[in-house]
Amino acid sequence: MARGGDARAALRPAVRPSARALGLSLAWLAAVASVHLAAARPPGARVAPYLAVHGAMTALMLLAWRHLRAPADLALVLVAGVVGRVALVPVPSFTTTDVARYLWDGAVALEAADPYALPPLATELAGLRGRFPMPADHLDVATCYPPLALALFALAAATGPARAWLVWKGMAALASSATAALAWWHLRAGERARHAVLVAWSPVLVLEAGVGAHLDAYSALAVAAFVVCYERRDRGGAALAAGVAGAVKLVPGVVLLALLARTERPLRVIAIAAIPTAATFGAAEALGMTPPGSLPHVAANWSFAAPLWTALYALAPLEDEAIRPALAGVGLVAAALVALRRGPFARNARDVAGVSLAVSPVLYPWYTMPLAVTAGFAPSAWALALCAVAPVSYEVLDAWQREGRWAPARYPAALLAAAAAAGVGVDVRAWWRRRSGA
């Protein structure tokens, strides 16, 4: 009887996480907690400790991805991922000024005013300026965020100026936690189960939601739902999820190309994907608002740390009006081509997201959140390397916060390009070895 019981016990999956999983989880949580120390540093001395935390979290994520396989271990990884996100809710958003702008735009909408026409300095908003905290910059620019994003901002702003920031941080943490839980739920029973680590512990997903509290946390959740719905044979759900991604932040909606390339009913897919944007834009216009506001201005003028755009602009600084639409056109063609490839759907979605980053004139670290999600479903060296290096562009913050001087260095763009290129080399080598072995 004892021998039979031992055999049955050996066949049952472990119900307790291993010592290795526990150790890695505690180390990862300690790294996350170190963000509080970075935030406590004086302005002008925060970037180095923040990047150190990001590097430590990346290393621990890769170790866990390599070594953890058991269901109990991966469940612990998810729990640690959620705990880490919640622990970051009280941390000041010292890497960005976006949160204040989100909440301001939401407050303007609640005033029954038009945030797409009225910048923060508008005379019509004088009363609101006395009751609600103003954003820190771009005071002469109306909002560029889509109406669905504006609705989220208004939801947090409705709790009042004293609570809105904490509520928004909590909402971002909830969206990021839902992304990690969705990936784990979808992947846990298959051969890719360990890839859930790359979503649960991704420094980009955790820190850009937990510290920066960026709107992209919602885009990342929608992109995760897009991949999950497709892989579970829910094409309508996938189309709707891609539509939500685009309605929240526009560019992430480009992942829809991965679905259009594989459907026999493209018009139906487009119609479903258009619902979130059509409904929210229609509601905004019915309320007297005038989207898209400053979005065309932002698209034509904003630039930051984007390797390809930086190189082209350096070669032809007087031709930016041609460079930007040319990059958009080339990007659309390239995204369509990678979407048409046979093979894993998540890989195609990942590469479409990657193309959209490659051709963008702006590459803020949080823009990589949808890429980080798709890399969790279809890991690649180039995507992981790009996400690992993306926060180096935060180097600009120290001078800005210490002296009010905005002077981005050139090396972040070069480093981003080098990391992506090195990752491509690793991926090509791995592909060649698999092909040769076959």
BELMO-V209111 format. One record per residue. N is the residue number from 1. OMEGA is omega in whole degrees, 0 to 359 (none if undefined). Layout:
BEGIN
n=(N	N)
omega=(OMEGA	OMEGA)
END
This chain:
BEGIN
n=(1	2	3	4	5	6	7	8	9	10	11	12	13	14	15	16	17	18	19	20	21	22	23	24	25	26	27	28	29	30	31	32	33	34	35	36	37	38	39	40	41	42	43	44	45	46	47	48	49	50	51	52	53	54	55	56	57	58	59	60	61	62	63	64	65	66	67	68	69	70	71	72	73	74	75	76	77	78	79	80	81	82	83	84	85	86	87	88	89	90	91	92	93	94	95	96	97	98	99	100	101	102	103	104	105	106	107	108	109	110	111	112	113	114	115	116	117	118	119	120	121	122	123	124	125	126	127	128	129	130	131	132	133	134	135	136	137	138	139	140	141	142	143	144	145	146	147	148	149	150	151	152	153	154	155	156	157	158	159	160	161	162	163	164	165	166	167	168	169	170	171	172	173	174	175	176	177	178	179	180	181	182	183	184	185	186	187	188	189	190	191	192	193	194	195	196	197	198	199	200	201	202	203	204	205	206	207	208	209	210	211	212	213	214	215	216	217	218	219	220	221	222	223	224	225	226	227	228	229	230	231	232	233	234	235	236	237	238	239	240	241	242	243	244	245	246	247	248	249	250	251	252	253	254	255	256	257	258	259	260	261	262	263	264	265	266	267	268	269	270	271	272	273	274	275	276	277	278	279	280	281	282	283	284	285	286	287	288	289	290	291	292	293	294	295	296	297	298	299	300	301	302	303	304	305	306	307	308	309	310	311	312	313	314	315	316	317	318	319	320	321	322	323	324	325	326	327	328	329	330	331	332	333	334	335	336	337	338	339	340	341	342	343	344	345	346	347	348	349	350	351	352	353	354	355	356	357	358	359	360	361	362	363	364	365	366	367	368	369	370	371	372	373	374	375	376	377	378	379	380	381	382	383	384	385	386	387	388	389	390	391	392	393	394	395	396	397	398	399	400	401	402	403	404	405	406	407	408	409	410	411	412	413	414	415	416	417	418	419	420	421	422	423	424	425	426	427	428	429	430	431	432	433	434	435	436	437	438)
omega=(181	181	179	178	179	181	179	179	181	181	180	177	180	180	178	178	180	177	179	179	180	180	179	180	179	178	180	178	176	177	178	181	180	177	178	179	178	180	181	178	179	177	183	181	186	188	182	178	178	179	176	177	180	179	179	179	178	180	180	176	182	177	179	178	181	192	186	181	187	179	181	178	181	175	177	177	179	180	179	179	179	179	179	179	179	181	182	183	181	184	177	180	188	179	186	171	186	185	179	179	177	187	176	180	176	179	177	179	179	178	185	175	183	180	178	180	186	174	183	182	182	180	183	184	182	179	179	180	178	184	187	182	178	173	186	185	181	185	180	183	176	185	177	186	181	183	179	175	181	178	177	178	182	179	178	182	181	179	176	184	182	185	192	182	181	178	179	178	178	178	179	178	178	179	180	177	178	177	179	181	179	179	180	181	183	188	194	186	184	180	181	187	184	180	177	177	184	175	183	185	180	179	179	182	183	187	180	172	187	179	181	181	185	177	182	175	178	176	180	177	180	179	175	178	177	181	182	181	180	183	175	173	175	184	178	178	178	179	180	180	177	177	177	178	179	180	179	187	174	189	180	178	179	178	177	179	179	178	180	180	185	182	175	181	185	181	178	179	180	180	180	181	182	186	182	180	181	182	184	175	178	178	180	180	177	178	177	179	186	176	16	177	185	184	178	178	179	181	183	189	184	174	179	166	181	187	185	179	181	180	181	180	178	179	184	185	180	185	184	179	176	184	185	178	178	177	179	180	178	180	180	179	181	178	178	181	180	178	183	181	171	179	186	180	181	177	179	177	177	184	173	177	179	178	181	176	183	184	181	173	182	178	172	181	183	176	181	183	176	177	179	179	182	176	175	178	181	185	172	182	184	180	179	180	180	179	180	185	187	184	179	179	174	178	182	188	185	180	180	183	180	188	186	183	179	185	181	175	180	187	179	179	179	181	177	179	181	180	180	180	178	178	176	178	178	180	179	179	179	178	180	178	178	181	179	178	178	none)
END
